[in-house]
Amino acid sequence: MQGRVALLQLVPVTLKALKPKETDFEPRTFGQHLLRRRLILKLSQKGAGLRLGVTPQTVLHWEKGQTEPPIECMPAIIRFLGYDPFPEPTDLPDRLFAKRRAMGWTIKEAARQLGVDEGTWGAWERGKTVLFRKHRALIAQLLGVSAEEICTVAKWPPSGIGRTQEYRPAARGQLNPSD
């Protein structure tokens, strides 16, 4: 049967494929930032998990907002995204937390890196401690700024608050505080 083509009956054929997900949305949550980047890179959750050093189920839970990544995973996530999805810190407690998050440090590790007690670091992040000159110098070195800038960034003491009163910074860790 060389040179001949078999005749096939005309049969209706429906082709099905997954519709590609849109990537041109503005992420409003941490999980949406991960999802958007994963879709842009055309990665499965398994592929993203391999890059992040976690399981596909972990990526799924992060994307759906069911769990939040531990701080130790944040450096890998920031590298994966190519940016830090959190708002720019505006005061010293937020800058300390942002630095700790970017480095993937627990409070204990951050305190060890700076040579201070965990309670001291935690108090700084809560905005409760008046910084001594020695502490300002250590923090300035960590953040790569001058000690004078630490005084400006710390906004300490805020107007109307004395050194013995408590200072509570705005809530941090929110992706979009206006929501």
N, C-alpha and C positions, 0 to 999 in steps of 0.2 A: 504494500500500500504506500509506496513511496510517492511523494508529490500530491497526496490527497489529504484533505482536512476533514476530520470528522465533524458532522453537523451536530450541534447541541441545540436542544430545544430552548426557546426563549423563556427564561424563568426570571421573575422579578427578584432582584437582589437588593437588600438594604445593607448598607455599610454603616457600622457603628464605631464610634471612637469617643473617648473621653474628651469633653470640651475643655480646652485649656483654661486655667483660672486666670483671672485678670490680675495684673501686678501694678496697675496704675492707681491703686487706692492709697490714701494717706493713712498710714498706721496710727492708731490711737492707743493701742495697748502694747505691752512688751511682746506678747505672743504674736500680734499682727506684724511687728517688726521682723520677727523670726520667719513667719510664714511668707511675707513678701520677699525677703532675701532668698529664701529657699526656692520660691517659685522663679525668681529672676535667674538664679543659677541652674534652674531645671533639675533640682535634686529631689530625690524621694526623701521621706523622713529617715529612712535608713542611711542614705548618703549624707544627710545633714548630721545625723547622729554620729557617724564615723568621723566627720570633721570636728565635731564638738567633743568627742570622747564620751558620748552617752548613748543610751539605747534609743531605738526609734519610738518606743512608747514614751520615753521622757520628752522627746521633741514634741510629740503629739500633745502631751499634758501641758507643756509650756505654751504651745501655740493656742490651745483652747483656754488658757488661763486657769487651768485646774490646779496647777502647782507653779511655784516660782523657783527659778534656779538658785542653788546655793551660791553664796558669794565666791566660793572657790572656782566656779565655772565662768564667772563674769569675764575674765581676760580672754578666754577662748571665744565667748559669745561676741564680745566687742570686736575681736579680730574677724570673726565670721561676718558680722554686719558691716564692718568697715567704718563704724562710727559708734559713739556712745549714745544710746537712745534716750537717755535721761536728760532733763533740762540742765542748763548751765547752772552750777551752784552760785548762790548769791552771797552767802555769808560763810564764816569760818566753819561752823559745824557741818554745813553741807559740803564744803570743800574737802574737809577731812573724810567725810563719808564717801564722797566721789573718788577720792584718791584710794581709799581702802578698797572700794568696789573695783576700781580699775586694776588694782594690783591683785585682787582675789584674796585679800587678807581678812581673817577673822579679827575681832577686836584684840584678842590675845596676841595674834601675830603682829598686828600693827603696833601695839604697845611694845612688843619685844624689839621690833625694828627701830623704834624711836628711843628705846631704853627707859621707858616709863612703866608705871603700873597700869594694868588693864582698867582699873576703876578710873584712873586719871584720863585715859583715852576716851572711855565711855562718857565721862562727864563732859569732856570737850565736845563730843558729838552731840550731846544734849544741850550744849550751850550753858552749862551750869557753873563752870569753873573759870575764875579770873586767871588768866595766863601769867605766869611769872616770866621774867625776862629770859631766863634759861630755856623755858618751854617755848617761848616765842621764837627763839633762835633755832631750836630743833625743828619746829613746825615750818618755819620759813625755809630751812634747808630742804626738808621733805617736799614741800610744794614748789620749790624753785623760785621763791620770791624773797624780798627783803623783809627783815623783822618789822620795819615801819609799815609795810603793806599789810602784815598780819594784824597790826593794830587797826588799820583802816577797814580791812575785810571783816574783822571780828565785830565791828560796830559796838565795841564794849566801852563803857556801859551804854546801852541805848538810852536815848533821852527819857528822863523820868524814872529810870531804874537805878537804884544805888547798888554798890558792890555787894551788899548782903542780900539783895532781893534776887529772885530767880528770873532768869531770862530763858524764854522758850522760843526757839526758832520755828519758822514755818515748817509744815510737814514736808518731809523729803521722800524721795523714792517714787513720786507720782510722775507719770509720763506727761499728763496733761492736767495741771492743777485746776483748769477752768471747768473740767467735766464735773 
